[in-house]
């Protein structure tokens, strides 16, 4: 994308890489960290999430009218691109990105706007300035399936056990409001993930949790090049994928 050009020309690649170690973006990180993280890892994260979606949404067998996504820790919008690639641009996507890092939100808006200004294949509503997912539900009007997503969020050092419990409470509030949601968590293997804390919080909230998938998935991680080439290398990698349907007790009863 064209927004990488000015950062390729800065000559500060080593400095930026030191600033943006994987998983180190927090609310106070420098604005350039958002760009560097996206440049290094977004293609790989899109591929990992796309790989995770393949067994979850067999959309040609039961095509949805529209998909709604609330993406916790959205970064630069990798999940939105993964959904769009999965549906081959044929299904409207109502996307809400939430993140505490303001420059990442700005980058998310800019990148999705750049795509929407192209062939119009991605229909996105971004309400990324909100801090409470409940405030964003109006943005999902028209979606007949709602997914809550966390892509490489729970393995970040900035996500403590308390943050994971706050995320669980937010998921529970949205699920109680809608009656049913679908939760997809994609995580890095062998990380100090706060996934157990998230699940503990969801159970404490009294939700009916139906685990559909919990497995490691292979995908091809592609790395960008700074010399103008599309990718400088590839390697086989893995991602931990967890998929649940969540129902409020009201919906179960």
C-alpha positions as CSV (number, residue, x, y, z in Angstrom):
1,X,0.0,0.0,0.0
2,X,1.1,3.5,-0.7
3,X,1.2,4.5,3.0
4,X,4.4,2.4,3.5
5,X,6.4,4.6,1.0
6,X,7.4,7.4,3.3
7,X,8.5,5.0,6.0
8,X,10.7,3.1,3.6
9,X,12.4,6.4,2.8
10,X,13.1,7.4,6.4
11,X,16.2,5.2,6.7
12,X,15.2,4.5,10.4
13,X,14.4,0.8,9.9
14,X,16.6,-0.5,12.6
15,X,15.3,2.1,15.1
16,X,11.7,1.4,14.2
17,X,12.3,-2.4,14.5
18,X,13.6,-1.9,18.0
19,X,10.6,0.2,18.9
20,X,8.2,-2.3,17.5
21,X,9.1,-5.7,18.9
22,X,6.3,-8.2,18.2
23,X,3.4,-7.8,20.6
24,X,4.8,-4.7,22.3
25,X,2.3,-2.1,21.1
26,X,0.6,-0.5,24.0
27,X,-1.5,2.7,24.5
28,X,1.7,4.9,24.8
29,X,3.7,3.5,21.9
30,X,5.1,5.9,19.4
31,X,2.9,6.5,16.3
32,X,5.4,5.0,14.0
33,X,5.3,1.7,15.8
34,X,1.8,1.2,14.4
35,X,3.0,1.5,10.9
36,X,6.1,-0.7,11.4
37,X,4.1,-3.4,13.2
38,X,1.6,-3.5,10.3
39,X,4.3,-3.4,7.7
40,X,6.1,-6.4,9.3
41,X,3.3,-8.6,10.4
42,X,-0.1,-7.6,8.8
43,X,0.2,-9.9,5.8
44,X,1.1,-12.8,8.0
45,X,-1.8,-12.0,10.4
46,X,-4.3,-11.7,7.6
47,X,-3.1,-15.1,6.3
48,X,-3.4,-16.7,9.8
49,X,-6.9,-15.4,10.4
50,X,-8.0,-16.3,6.9
51,X,-6.7,-19.8,7.5
52,X,-8.6,-19.9,10.8
53,X,-11.9,-18.8,9.1
54,X,-11.7,-21.6,6.5
55,X,-13.3,-24.4,8.7
56,X,-15.4,-22.0,10.6
57,X,-17.4,-20.2,7.9
58,X,-18.2,-22.4,4.9
59,X,-20.0,-19.6,3.3
60,X,-20.8,-21.0,-0.1
61,X,-22.9,-23.7,1.6
62,X,-24.9,-21.3,3.7
63,X,-24.1,-17.7,2.5
64,X,-24.9,-14.9,5.0
65,X,-26.7,-11.7,3.9
66,X,-24.0,-9.7,5.8
67,X,-21.4,-10.2,8.4
68,X,-20.8,-8.1,11.5
69,X,-17.5,-8.0,13.2
70,X,-16.4,-6.4,16.5
71,X,-12.6,-6.7,16.5
72,X,-10.9,-6.3,19.9
73,X,-7.3,-5.0,19.6
74,X,-7.9,-4.3,15.9
75,X,-4.5,-2.7,15.2
76,X,-4.4,-1.8,11.5
77,X,-7.5,-3.9,10.6
78,X,-6.0,-7.3,9.7
79,X,-9.2,-9.1,10.6
80,X,-11.3,-7.0,8.3
81,X,-9.0,-7.8,5.4
82,X,-9.1,-11.5,6.3
83,X,-12.9,-11.6,6.3
84,X,-13.0,-9.8,3.0
85,X,-10.5,-12.2,1.4
86,X,-12.4,-15.2,2.9
87,X,-15.7,-14.0,1.3
88,X,-14.0,-12.9,-1.9
89,X,-15.5,-9.5,-1.6
90,X,-19.0,-10.8,-2.2
91,X,-20.5,-10.4,1.3
92,X,-21.0,-7.0,2.9
93,X,-18.9,-6.6,6.0
94,X,-19.8,-4.3,8.9
95,X,-16.6,-3.9,10.8
96,X,-16.0,-2.2,14.2
97,X,-12.4,-2.0,15.3
98,X,-11.5,-1.3,18.9
99,X,-8.0,-0.5,20.1
100,X,-6.3,1.6,22.9
101,X,-3.5,2.7,20.6
102,X,-4.8,5.8,18.9
103,X,-2.2,5.8,16.0
104,X,-3.2,2.2,15.2
105,X,-6.8,3.3,15.0
106,X,-5.8,6.1,12.6
107,X,-3.9,3.7,10.5
108,X,-6.8,1.2,10.5
109,X,-9.1,4.0,9.2
110,X,-6.6,5.1,6.6
111,X,-6.0,1.6,5.2
112,X,-9.6,0.5,5.1
113,X,-10.5,3.8,3.5
114,X,-7.8,3.2,0.9
115,X,-9.4,-0.2,0.0
116,X,-12.9,1.2,0.0
117,X,-11.8,3.9,-2.4
118,X,-10.7,1.2,-4.9
119,X,-13.0,-1.3,-6.4
120,X,-15.6,-1.0,-3.6
121,X,-15.3,-4.7,-2.7
122,X,-15.1,-4.0,1.1
123,X,-18.1,-2.5,2.7
124,X,-16.9,-1.4,6.1
125,X,-18.2,0.8,9.0
126,X,-15.4,1.7,11.3
127,X,-16.3,3.0,14.7
128,X,-12.8,2.6,16.2
129,X,-12.9,5.5,18.6
130,X,-15.3,3.8,20.9
131,X,-14.0,2.2,24.0
132,X,-17.1,0.1,24.8
133,X,-18.3,-2.4,22.3
134,X,-21.9,-1.9,23.3
135,X,-21.7,1.6,21.9
136,X,-20.9,0.2,18.5
137,X,-23.8,-2.2,18.0
138,X,-25.8,0.3,15.8
139,X,-22.9,0.0,13.3
140,X,-23.7,-3.7,12.9
141,X,-27.4,-3.2,11.9
142,X,-28.1,-5.4,8.9
143,X,-25.7,-8.1,9.8
144,X,-27.3,-11.5,10.2
145,X,-24.2,-13.1,11.8
146,X,-22.0,-11.3,14.4
147,X,-18.5,-12.4,15.2
148,X,-16.3,-11.1,18.0
149,X,-12.6,-11.4,17.2
150,X,-9.3,-11.3,19.0
151,X,-6.3,-11.7,16.7
152,X,-2.9,-12.0,18.4
153,X,-4.3,-9.8,21.3
154,X,-4.2,-12.1,24.3
155,X,-0.5,-12.9,23.8
156,X,0.6,-9.3,24.0
157,X,2.6,-8.2,27.1
158,X,0.3,-5.2,27.5
159,X,-2.7,-7.6,28.0
160,X,-2.7,-8.5,31.7
161,X,-5.0,-10.9,33.5
162,X,-7.2,-7.9,34.5
163,X,-7.4,-6.7,30.9
164,X,-8.4,-10.2,29.8
165,X,-11.2,-10.2,32.4
166,X,-12.3,-6.8,31.2
167,X,-12.4,-8.2,27.6
168,X,-14.5,-11.1,28.9
169,X,-16.9,-8.7,30.5
170,X,-17.2,-6.7,27.3
171,X,-17.9,-9.9,25.3
172,X,-20.5,-10.9,27.9
173,X,-22.3,-7.5,27.7
174,X,-22.5,-7.7,23.9
175,X,-23.7,-11.4,24.0
176,X,-26.3,-10.6,26.6
177,X,-27.5,-7.7,24.4
178,X,-27.7,-9.7,21.2
179,X,-28.6,-13.1,22.7
180,X,-25.9,-15.0,20.7
181,X,-22.4,-14.2,19.3
182,X,-19.6,-16.1,17.8
183,X,-16.1,-15.7,19.3
184,X,-12.9,-16.3,17.3
185,X,-9.5,-16.1,19.1
186,X,-6.3,-16.5,17.1
187,X,-3.1,-16.6,19.3
188,X,0.6,-17.3,18.9
189,X,1.6,-20.8,20.1
190,X,3.8,-21.2,23.1
191,X,3.1,-17.6,24.2
192,X,2.1,-16.4,27.7
193,X,-1.4,-15.9,26.5
194,X,-4.1,-14.6,28.8
195,X,-6.6,-16.9,27.0
196,X,-7.2,-18.9,30.2
197,X,-8.1,-15.7,32.0
198,X,-10.5,-14.7,29.2
199,X,-12.3,-18.1,29.4
200,X,-12.5,-17.9,33.2
201,X,-14.1,-14.5,32.9
202,X,-16.6,-15.7,30.3
203,X,-17.6,-18.6,32.5
204,X,-18.0,-16.3,35.5
205,X,-20.3,-14.1,33.4
206,X,-22.7,-17.0,33.2
207,X,-22.6,-17.4,29.4
208,X,-23.5,-20.7,27.7
209,X,-20.2,-21.6,25.9
210,X,-20.2,-24.1,23.1
211,X,-16.7,-24.8,21.9
212,X,-16.5,-25.6,18.2
213,X,-12.8,-25.6,17.4
214,X,-9.7,-25.5,19.5
215,X,-6.6,-26.5,17.4
216,X,-3.3,-25.4,15.9
217,X,-3.5,-24.4,12.3
218,X,-0.6,-24.2,9.8
219,X,-0.3,-21.2,7.6
220,X,2.4,-19.6,5.5
221,X,3.9,-16.5,7.1
222,X,5.1,-14.0,4.4
223,X,7.6,-11.3,5.3
224,X,7.8,-7.9,3.4
225,X,10.9,-6.5,1.9
226,X,12.2,-2.9,2.2
227,X,13.7,-2.8,-1.3
228,X,10.4,-2.7,-3.2
229,X,10.0,-6.4,-3.6
230,X,6.6,-7.8,-2.4
231,X,8.0,-10.3,0.1
232,X,11.5,-11.2,1.1
233,X,10.7,-14.7,2.5
234,X,8.2,-17.2,3.7
235,X,8.0,-19.8,6.4
236,X,5.5,-22.3,7.6
237,X,4.1,-21.1,10.9
238,X,1.3,-22.1,13.3
239,X,-1.5,-20.3,15.1
240,X,-3.7,-21.4,17.9
241,X,-7.4,-21.1,16.9
242,X,-10.3,-21.1,19.3
243,X,-13.9,-20.8,18.1
244,X,-17.0,-20.7,20.3
245,X,-20.7,-19.8,20.1
246,X,-21.8,-17.8,23.1
247,X,-25.4,-17.5,24.3
248,X,-26.8,-15.5,27.1
249,X,-28.8,-17.3,29.7
250,X,-31.9,-15.5,28.5
251,X,-31.4,-17.0,25.0
252,X,-30.8,-20.5,26.5
253,X,-33.9,-20.3,28.6
